């Protein structure tokens, strides 16, 4: 049993001060990821700052018609919120595709963004892992990597980001609000998570002591949106590949396109190359196939996960076809 300190913060200022005052502190919200990592010995905080009671649990319309989502809003509440279901169905669908109902009742918006990889080598402290212990190596490259990355990985890490919600947020051009000692700053969600490069231990651009306070969604574009996930079993499984898409078609031509992949990379993967092919092109299966191929041309599968490339291609084509055909 490893002892640790604990404080339940009532104000954001109190949370920031407590974190700064205690070495090896970590923030705790729903605990659905951090507590698991503590049990496994992967995380070993000396002090926990409980932020679950901070006034960050609101879902509010912004003056421009967008949506501000507090960091401690529970995934289950966000998934069924009327404004999310009607204006941003891709987000509602992604949340409902993630984890079990019990976990969604505990997991939070901020925690979902900050969750760490489920790579088996990262979670097993008897194995080397550059993400857990920089410089020790990445045995996944030659070992068990069927579920791991085909895009954006490096020699030092091939882990994938596990979030469903973050893939939908990437498609929606969401922005993440972060509060630290130097004040508040806003980061596009597409820049919030880092690719591993030569620093795989750094998952995000969050600085030590900073607190995620919320996420803002821009006003709806009028595009139809959807999230689809391929996994090994029907529920409670991480994505082998997933697609979040928002498409608007006028007179048979794609006028708006936003596409993001999950399960393929160390971060939610915004498919800019695919979007460039889609915009202004005929809304046809041939266009969707060319768009998916343009994005996935950069894939670098390993020995056992090459199947992810055609899986993601077919998934994207199917989602785009379905959205474009809706009345």
C-alpha positions as CSV (number, residue, x, y, z in Angstrom):
1,X,0.0,0.0,0.0
2,X,1.5,3.3,-1.1
3,X,0.4,6.3,0.9
4,X,-0.5,9.6,-0.8
5,X,-1.9,13.0,0.2
6,X,-5.4,14.1,-0.8
7,X,-7.2,17.4,-1.0
8,X,-10.7,18.0,-2.4
9,X,-10.6,21.5,-4.0
10,X,-13.6,23.8,-4.0
11,X,-12.2,26.5,-6.3
12,X,-9.9,26.4,-9.3
13,X,-7.4,28.7,-7.5
14,X,-7.3,26.2,-4.6
15,X,-6.6,23.3,-7.0
16,X,-3.8,25.2,-8.7
17,X,-2.2,26.2,-5.4
18,X,-2.4,22.7,-4.0
19,X,-0.8,21.2,-7.1
20,X,2.0,23.8,-7.0
21,X,2.7,23.1,-3.3
22,X,3.1,19.3,-3.5
23,X,5.7,17.5,-5.5
24,X,4.5,14.7,-7.7
25,X,0.9,15.9,-7.5
26,X,-1.8,14.9,-10.0
27,X,-5.4,16.1,-10.6
28,X,-8.2,13.6,-9.9
29,X,-11.6,13.8,-11.5
30,X,-13.6,10.6,-12.3
31,X,-10.5,8.5,-11.7
32,X,-11.5,6.0,-14.4
33,X,-7.9,6.1,-15.9
34,X,-5.7,7.4,-13.1
35,X,-6.9,5.0,-10.4
36,X,-6.3,2.1,-12.8
37,X,-2.8,3.3,-13.5
38,X,-2.2,3.6,-9.8
39,X,-3.3,0.1,-9.2
40,X,-1.0,-1.1,-11.9
41,X,2.0,0.8,-10.5
42,X,2.2,2.9,-13.7
43,X,1.2,6.1,-11.9
44,X,2.6,6.9,-8.4
45,X,1.4,10.3,-7.3
46,X,2.4,11.6,-3.9
47,X,-0.6,13.9,-3.7
48,X,-4.0,13.9,-5.4
49,X,-5.9,17.1,-6.0
50,X,-9.6,16.2,-6.3
51,X,-11.2,18.5,-8.8
52,X,-14.6,16.7,-9.0
53,X,-16.4,19.4,-7.0
54,X,-15.1,22.4,-8.9
55,X,-17.8,24.5,-10.7
56,X,-16.8,23.1,-14.1
57,X,-19.8,20.8,-14.7
58,X,-21.9,23.0,-16.9
59,X,-23.0,22.7,-20.6
60,X,-23.8,26.2,-21.8
61,X,-24.6,27.8,-25.1
62,X,-22.1,30.5,-26.1
63,X,-23.1,33.9,-27.5
64,X,-22.2,32.8,-31.1
65,X,-24.3,29.7,-30.9
66,X,-21.6,27.2,-30.0
67,X,-21.3,25.2,-26.8
68,X,-19.1,25.4,-23.7
69,X,-18.6,22.1,-21.9
70,X,-17.1,22.1,-18.5
71,X,-14.1,19.8,-17.7
72,X,-16.0,17.8,-15.0
73,X,-19.1,17.1,-17.1
74,X,-19.7,13.4,-17.0
75,X,-19.6,11.5,-20.3
76,X,-23.0,10.0,-19.7
77,X,-24.6,13.5,-19.1
78,X,-22.9,15.0,-22.1
79,X,-23.9,12.2,-24.5
80,X,-27.6,12.7,-23.8
81,X,-27.6,16.5,-23.5
82,X,-30.3,17.9,-25.8
83,X,-28.0,20.4,-27.5
84,X,-25.3,17.8,-28.1
85,X,-27.7,15.2,-29.5
86,X,-29.4,17.7,-31.9
87,X,-26.5,19.9,-33.0
88,X,-23.5,17.6,-32.6
89,X,-24.7,14.0,-33.0
90,X,-21.1,12.9,-33.9
91,X,-20.1,13.8,-30.3
92,X,-23.1,12.0,-28.7
93,X,-22.4,8.9,-30.8
94,X,-18.7,8.8,-29.9
95,X,-19.4,9.1,-26.2
96,X,-22.0,6.3,-26.3
97,X,-19.5,4.1,-28.2
98,X,-16.9,4.5,-25.4
99,X,-16.6,2.2,-22.3
100,X,-19.5,0.9,-20.3
101,X,-22.5,2.9,-18.9
102,X,-20.9,2.6,-15.4
103,X,-17.7,4.1,-16.6
104,X,-19.4,6.9,-18.6
105,X,-21.2,7.8,-15.3
106,X,-17.8,8.5,-13.7
107,X,-15.6,9.7,-16.6
108,X,-15.3,13.4,-17.3
109,X,-14.7,15.5,-20.4
110,X,-11.3,16.7,-19.2
111,X,-10.2,13.2,-18.0
112,X,-11.3,11.7,-21.3
113,X,-9.0,14.1,-23.2
114,X,-6.1,13.3,-20.8
115,X,-6.4,9.6,-20.6
116,X,-3.3,7.6,-21.4
117,X,-2.7,4.8,-23.9
118,X,-3.9,1.3,-23.2
119,X,-0.7,-0.1,-24.9
120,X,0.0,-3.4,-23.0
121,X,3.7,-2.5,-22.7
122,X,2.9,0.9,-21.1
123,X,0.6,-0.8,-18.6
124,X,3.0,-3.6,-17.7
125,X,5.7,-2.2,-15.4
126,X,7.8,-5.4,-15.9
127,X,8.3,-4.4,-19.5
128,X,10.4,-1.5,-20.9
129,X,8.4,1.5,-22.4
130,X,9.6,4.8,-23.6
131,X,6.3,6.5,-22.8
132,X,6.5,5.3,-19.2
133,X,10.3,5.4,-18.7
134,X,12.0,7.4,-21.4
135,X,15.0,5.7,-23.0
136,X,14.1,2.1,-22.1
137,X,12.8,1.2,-25.6
138,X,9.6,0.3,-27.4
139,X,9.2,-3.5,-27.4
140,X,5.8,-3.2,-29.1
141,X,7.5,-2.5,-32.4
142,X,8.7,-6.1,-32.6
143,X,6.2,-7.6,-30.1
144,X,2.4,-7.4,-29.7
145,X,1.3,-4.4,-31.8
146,X,-1.9,-5.6,-33.6
147,X,-4.0,-2.8,-31.9
148,X,-1.3,-0.1,-32.2
149,X,-0.6,2.8,-34.6
150,X,-0.2,2.9,-38.3
151,X,-0.1,6.7,-38.6
152,X,2.1,9.2,-36.7
153,X,4.2,6.8,-34.8
154,X,7.9,7.0,-34.3
155,X,10.8,4.6,-33.6
156,X,10.3,5.4,-29.9
157,X,6.5,4.7,-29.6
158,X,3.7,3.1,-31.6
159,X,1.0,3.5,-29.0
160,X,-2.5,4.7,-29.9
161,X,-4.7,7.2,-28.1
162,X,-7.8,5.4,-26.8
163,X,-10.4,8.2,-26.7
164,X,-13.6,8.1,-28.8
165,X,-14.8,11.5,-27.6
166,X,-11.5,13.2,-28.7
167,X,-11.9,11.9,-32.3
168,X,-15.3,13.6,-32.5
169,X,-13.9,16.8,-31.0
170,X,-11.2,16.8,-33.6
171,X,-13.8,16.6,-36.3
172,X,-15.7,19.4,-34.8
173,X,-12.8,21.8,-34.5
174,X,-13.2,22.0,-30.7
175,X,-10.9,24.2,-28.5
176,X,-9.6,23.2,-25.1
177,X,-9.4,25.7,-22.3
178,X,-6.4,25.3,-19.9
179,X,-5.8,27.3,-16.7
180,X,-2.3,27.7,-15.1
181,X,-0.2,30.0,-13.1
182,X,0.2,32.3,-16.1
183,X,-3.6,32.5,-16.7
184,X,-6.0,30.9,-19.2
185,X,-5.1,29.8,-22.7
186,X,-7.0,28.0,-25.4
187,X,-5.6,25.2,-27.6
188,X,-7.2,23.8,-30.7
189,X,-8.0,20.1,-29.9
190,X,-6.1,19.1,-33.0
191,X,-3.0,20.6,-31.4
192,X,-3.7,19.5,-27.9
193,X,-2.3,15.9,-28.2
194,X,1.3,15.3,-29.3
195,X,2.8,12.8,-31.7
196,X,5.5,10.8,-29.9
197,X,8.6,11.9,-32.0
198,X,11.5,11.5,-29.6
199,X,9.5,12.6,-26.6
200,X,6.7,9.9,-26.3
201,X,6.3,10.5,-22.5
202,X,4.6,13.9,-23.3
203,X,1.1,13.0,-24.4
204,X,-0.3,16.6,-24.6
205,X,0.8,20.2,-24.6
206,X,-0.5,20.7,-21.0
207,X,2.2,22.2,-18.9
208,X,3.0,21.0,-15.3
209,X,0.3,22.2,-12.9
210,X,-2.1,23.4,-15.6
211,X,-5.8,22.4,-15.3
212,X,-8.1,21.7,-18.2
213,X,-11.3,23.7,-17.4
214,X,-13.4,23.0,-20.4
215,X,-14.0,22.6,-24.1
216,X,-15.7,24.9,-26.6
217,X,-17.5,23.8,-29.7
218,X,-18.0,26.2,-32.6
219,X,-21.5,26.9,-33.9
220,X,-23.0,24.0,-35.9
221,X,-22.1,24.2,-39.6
222,X,-25.4,22.6,-40.8
223,X,-23.4,19.5,-41.9
224,X,-24.7,16.0,-41.1
225,X,-22.3,14.2,-38.8
226,X,-21.7,10.7,-37.5
227,X,-19.3,8.5,-35.6
228,X,-18.6,4.9,-36.4
229,X,-16.2,2.5,-34.6
230,X,-14.8,-0.9,-35.6
231,X,-13.8,-3.1,-32.6
232,X,-13.2,-6.7,-31.7
233,X,-16.5,-7.1,-29.8
234,X,-19.8,-5.2,-29.9
235,X,-19.3,-3.2,-26.7
236,X,-16.8,-2.1,-24.1
237,X,-13.7,-2.4,-26.4
238,X,-11.3,0.2,-27.7
239,X,-11.3,1.1,-31.4
240,X,-9.3,-0.8,-34.0
241,X,-10.3,2.0,-36.2
242,X,-13.0,4.7,-35.9
243,X,-14.2,7.6,-38.0
244,X,-15.9,10.9,-37.1
245,X,-17.2,12.8,-40.1
246,X,-19.3,15.9,-40.8
247,X,-20.4,16.4,-44.4
248,X,-22.6,18.9,-46.3
249,X,-23.7,18.2,-49.9
250,X,-25.3,20.7,-52.2
251,X,-26.4,19.9,-55.8
252,X,-24.3,16.7,-55.7
253,X,-21.1,18.5,-54.6
254,X,-19.4,18.3,-51.2
255,X,-19.5,21.8,-49.8
256,X,-18.2,21.0,-46.3
257,X,-16.1,18.1,-45.1
258,X,-14.5,17.3,-41.8
259,X,-13.0,13.9,-41.1
260,X,-11.0,12.4,-38.2
261,X,-9.7,8.9,-37.5
262,X,-9.4,7.1,-34.2
263,X,-7.5,4.0,-33.3
264,X,-4.8,4.6,-35.9
265,X,-2.4,7.0,-34.3
266,X,-1.0,8.3,-31.0
267,X,-3.6,11.2,-31.2
268,X,-7.0,11.7,-32.8
269,X,-6.0,12.0,-36.5
270,X,-7.6,14.9,-38.4
271,X,-7.7,13.8,-42.0
272,X,-6.7,17.0,-43.8
273,X,-5.5,15.3,-47.0
274,X,-8.9,13.5,-47.3
275,X,-10.8,16.8,-46.7
276,X,-8.8,18.5,-49.5
277,X,-10.0,15.8,-51.9
278,X,-13.6,15.9,-50.7
279,X,-14.2,19.7,-50.8
280,X,-15.7,20.8,-54.1
281,X,-15.8,17.2,-55.5
282,X,-18.8,15.2,-56.6
283,X,-20.5,13.4,-53.7
284,X,-19.7,9.9,-55.1
285,X,-18.2,6.7,-53.9
286,X,-15.2,7.2,-56.1
287,X,-14.6,10.6,-54.4
288,X,-14.8,9.1,-51.0
289,X,-12.4,6.3,-51.9
290,X,-9.9,8.7,-53.3
291,X,-10.2,10.8,-50.2
292,X,-9.6,7.9,-47.9
293,X,-6.7,6.7,-50.0
294,X,-5.1,10.1,-50.0
295,X,-5.1,10.2,-46.2
296,X,-4.0,6.6,-45.6
297,X,-1.2,6.8,-48.1
298,X,0.9,8.0,-45.2
299,X,0.2,4.9,-43.1
300,X,3.3,2.8,-42.0
301,X,1.8,-0.4,-40.6
302,X,3.9,-2.8,-38.6
303,X,4.1,-6.6,-39.1
304,X,0.7,-7.4,-37.6
305,X,-1.5,-4.3,-38.0
306,X,-1.6,-3.7,-41.7
307,X,-5.3,-4.7,-41.7
308,X,-6.1,-1.4,-40.1
309,X,-5.5,0.5,-43.3
310,X,-8.2,-1.2,-45.4
311,X,-10.4,-1.3,-42.3
312,X,-10.2,2.5,-41.8
313,X,-10.6,3.1,-45.6
314,X,-13.8,1.0,-45.8
315,X,-15.1,2.6,-42.6
316,X,-14.6,6.1,-43.9
317,X,-16.2,5.4,-47.3
318,X,-19.2,3.8,-45.6
319,X,-19.7,6.8,-43.2
320,X,-19.3,9.4,-45.9
321,X,-21.7,7.5,-48.2
322,X,-24.3,7.2,-45.5
323,X,-24.1,10.9,-44.5
324,X,-24.2,12.1,-48.1
325,X,-27.3,10.0,-48.9
326,X,-29.4,11.3,-46.0
327,X,-32.3,13.5,-47.1
